[in-house]
Amino acid sequence: MSAGKMDRSYFDEKKEYAIEGIDQANRTASLVVGMLSSWSYDVPNIIDPGAVHEHLQVAKSQLDGTRTNFEKVRWASANTDLDFDAWLRANGCSDLVRP
C-alpha cells in the first residue's frame, strides 16, 4: 500500500458496491419504463403518477449512493491526504457531502 492510499480491500468493496448500485438503479428505472410504456393517450389514468415519482426518487437515491461509492473507489486508489469530504469538494461532488 502506498502512502496516502487506502487498502485494496476497501477499494474492491466500494467498487463492487458501485456496480451493484448501478444494477439496482437500472432495475428501478426498468419498472418506470414498464409503467410509462403501458401509458396511453386514450387512457391517461392507467398509471399511478405517485408510483412513478416514488420509483424515480428511489432510482435517484440509488444513483446518489452509487456516485458516493464511485468517489470512494477513486479516493481509495488516489495518493491523497484529503479526508473523504474534502475529496468530494475538491472533485466537484460537494452535493454528496453529508451534513
C-alpha positions, -999 to +999 in steps of 0.1 A: +000+000+000+014+034-010+014+063+014-019+081+012-037+052-005-065+031+011-062-006+015-070-026-017-099-045+000-116-011+007-112-002-030-126-036-041-155-034-017-166+001-028-161-008-065-185-038-060-210-015-043-208+010-071-215-018-097-244-032-076-258+003-072-260+008-110-277-026-113-303-017-087-309+017-102-313+000-136-339-024-122-358+005-106-357+025-139-369-005-158-400-005-135-407+031-146-401+022-182-427-005-179-452+019-163-447+045-189-448+020-217-483+010-206-495+046-206-519+055-233-532+088-247-567+073-248-564+060-212-543+087-194-551+074-159-538+039-164-506+046-144-503+060-108-482+092-110-474+088-074-458+054-080-438+068-109-424+096-088-417+072-059-397+049-082-379+078-098-369+091-063-357+056-053-336+055-085-322+089-078-312+078-043-297+046-056-276+067-081-265+091-055-253+061-034-235+048-065-219+082-071-207+082-035-192+047-038-177+056-072-159+085-055-148+062-026-132+040-052-114+069-068-104+082-033-092+048-022-069+045-052-056+081-051-024+091-033-040+118-012-041+131+023-076+145+019-104+131+040-134+119+021-155+151+024-126+172+013-121+148-016-157+153-026-154+190-025-121+191-044-136+169-072-168+188-078-191+165-058-199+187-028-236+177-032-226+143-019-211+156+014-233+146+043-241+172+069 
